[in-house]
Amino acid sequence: MIALVTTESARGYDKDLGILSRALDASGAKWNIVNWDDPQVQWSEYSIAVLRSPWDYHERIAEFSAWLRVVATQTRLLNSLPIVEWNLDKRYLRELMNADIAVMNTVFVESEADLANDVFSGDVIVKPAISAGSNNTARYKHDVAEATDHARKLLRNGIAVLVQPYQIAIDEYGETGLVYLGGQFSHGFRKAPIFADKDQHHNGLYVVEDITLRIPSAAERAFGDKVVAFVTNKFGNAPLYARVDMVVNAAGFPELMELELTEPSLFLHLDDESPARAALAFANAASMNER
């Protein structure tokens, strides 16, 4: 039995859950959709627990982190506990930088002393190190005072801050995301700019995005493969699911924006074959645990 882990507020918003459950039915796999914080769930009854949309975790990070450690003793958590704990805080980008993986220019603001540095000048994106759905993320165009105030509020709540330059190429080309299932490339997508000169629509969980199918370039595919290979080598196994979100820099080369290994939308509706690929990967993981 597979537990597809969500949260109550995400029900009806996670489009992947319906698609995935139908594909699992077609494969003959048994599944339940369960809330991560439901005290009635007996996690030991499940072969695997797959994090799909526990999208309130960043608001309850201490509680969620404690839950992860407990559940990992009762069933097989996927992605694995070491992968998820590493991926929860976006400062994992430092390690990727040190591994010679191209990461978009990122400044880490971790204390009040860092606010004195000239990191907020220009056109920048300010985001929390622990967040989901673009929550508490904003663009500041040459507004050092407002950007600094945003960062200071996050620091006072015990959250480190990332500052990244806004890539103008996003306005036309958008972002590219590559989805991997069972360590293998599945499909790509384009995310339209959400911090261009327009207001964002927030549905209470996340900033609503315009997502369409994209066939990645050879350079984007090679880059995504390199990032997933890094994760596989670091943890000894390929992640069950991964999403590599990238931008194209001014020189035309891909750079990593974020590596989503905890609860990413997989946008299974974009590719007709991807639901079956996801169901097969999940069912195979469940059967391995039942042996």
Steps between C-alpha positions, in 0.01 A plus 500: 500500500629843402434811709478814287574766757329836484341750739137596540538847349663355186213267417341624180812700409744217434402399147759223496318301769197418286709419195741288700228308685332405172833385358568295812156340464586405143826342618323300769676676788310581819515850639350749743521877510583600859579822684845511652370638829206260544559328837272211399724381218684175570811555293632150559212366290654658188789361296607853410393854583554734205508872574278662242343820628561571870510861391456655842825353631695826480255662741546212747858402432589375850186285515551372146865417560412304812226317309743405223736336749221304664337381178835390359519244783157360417505475121724583206485874446547624143687691421721365778547681829862601425401643162202692636681639802780621273254653254273680747738792539600667174852550630566160340583718198838568662597136468397492137708810432799329657437196278554709186130509414389831353270670750359843436679768700374468856587692816413337832388741771522320832538773760444870562865557413434375146241774451777758502642356182397653170290199398165666435599750236375450147210282393483208744283217626487452877383161625508295820738205522202293616189556292268353238273633229684835476364597841675797662692554177509838327680698234656837582615731223761737644313518832769425755294614798202275427717204408701539820183524708365181338822315580511633856148374571594153381817498710303602807283192444810283500510449123806563284458695177609451139552798271523436127512742206189509289575338166347719229509203259220346707259766375514354151637147529359415842647237729562140399421208727600138441314219676680175584326182615702212639815684401398521132394808308123509449396837354569870501291811549515877467402720789393847390645792696316567825702800617484703181321835504165365612325399818522143624188297570530309826240230567585469868756223450725617220541759226303374201727418207456474124653161412530357149686211339857568390734273311833582667805588298796264492683730742206503741471120489872453561486747788200329661668162468812636667302634796309174553824303470645715779207412727527131413871495577459697822228281648582167338164465324307693239212702645155359427404841362694816428437832333787708372394864459737710293540831324707598199763760582606794287757281322231249405603224742271331754543575868325333791235702675371228734517124533162367615529168684240536776150574371514634144208510262584258220256647247400154380220648288755639254625167368268213411752233596620654826216371724583140405871568556428645844269213595759244392776671699281524810371143469852366452616684811209355699563145378869523594401582855255209515760238410 
